[in-house]
Amino acid sequence: MRQAQINRKTAETDISLFLELDGSGKSEIDTGMGFMNHMLTLFASHGRFDLKVSCKGDLDVDCHHSAEDIGIALGKAFKDALGDKRGIHRYGDTVLPMDESLILTAVDFSGRACLVYDMDIPSEKVGEFDTELVEEFWLAFSRQAECALHIRMLTGRNSHHIIEGCFKSAGRSLREAVAIDKEFANEIPSTKGVL
């Protein structure tokens, strides 16, 4: 089973996260942030990952620590669940329309952490959630997952649709990248022999 359990406790957050890569899209999400709950639910559903997240954070300060630390825990869970990455496709990409928005995501589980984030989100908040935290979440994720992740908004006007498209698209790209390629199931997808 390609799964991971992450427990991460700091002075700012207390996170418990479970990830099953070969799931059905079931999720139980309680981050204390309604919008983040919704985004992670979409991510799990479109990625077909089983995901449980519980986060108790210092939301009286702001949402930054919780959003970043959930990204750290989720990225570490992907890394742990993938192990030596034997047999995975390694690459995944999606262009996803969300009403008037069009989002491109691409990922490479190269073992090298990199985020290229090109999103022009028009509003500073969606509900109580600071939209700048979307980048912080994906930066933390890519560092811990040790993947190159590209997220680009091709067009869009509605902040909610843009971010929703981002999480759906990322889920689909990650699903493609971590899927087992049956033709090469016993191989590491790199000429170096290691990722």
Residue, then its C-alpha position, 0 to 999 in steps of 0.5 A: m500500500r502506498q500510504a503515509q501517516i504524518n504527525r507534525k506538532t510545532a508551537e504554531t500547529d498540531i497536524s495529523l495527516f493520512l494519505e493513500l495514493d491509490g485511493s478513491g477520492k475520499s476525504e475527511i478534512d478539518t483544518g479550521m479554515g473553511f476554504m482550505n477544507h473545500m480546496l483539499t476536498l477537491f484536491a483529494s477527489h480529483g486526484r483520487f487520493d484518500l486524504k484525512v487532515s486534522c489541523k489545530g493552528d493559531l488561527d487567532v494570529d492568522c491562517h499562514h502557519s496552518a496553510e504552510d504547515i499543512g503543505i509541509a505535511l502533505g508534501k512529506a506524505f507524498k514523499d514517504a508514500l512514493g518511497d523510491k518512486r519505482g514504477i511511477h509515471r513521474y510526470g503529470d500535467t493538466v490544463l483545467p477550465m473552471d468556468e472563465s478561468l483556465i489553469l495549467t499545472a505540471v509536475d515532475f517527481s524529480g527529487r529536486a524541489c522547485l515551484v514556479y507559480d504564476m497566478d494573478i489572483p485578483s482579490e486578497k481574500v476569499g471569505e476569510f482566507d488570504t489568497e497569497l497563502v495558496e502560493e505558500f501552501w504549494l511552495a511548502f508542498s513542493r519542497q517536502a515532496e521534492c518535486a518540480l511543480h508548475i502552476r500557471m493561470l492562463t486566464g481568469r477573473n474570479s478568485h474563487h474559480i482560479i484557486e479552485g481550478c488550481f487545486k483540482s488541476a494539481g490533484r489531477s496532475l499529481r494523480e497522473a505523475v504518481a500512477i504506476d506505469k505497468e510497462f515499467a513497474n519495476e524501474i526507477p523512471s530516471t537514467k540515473g537509476v535514482l530519484 
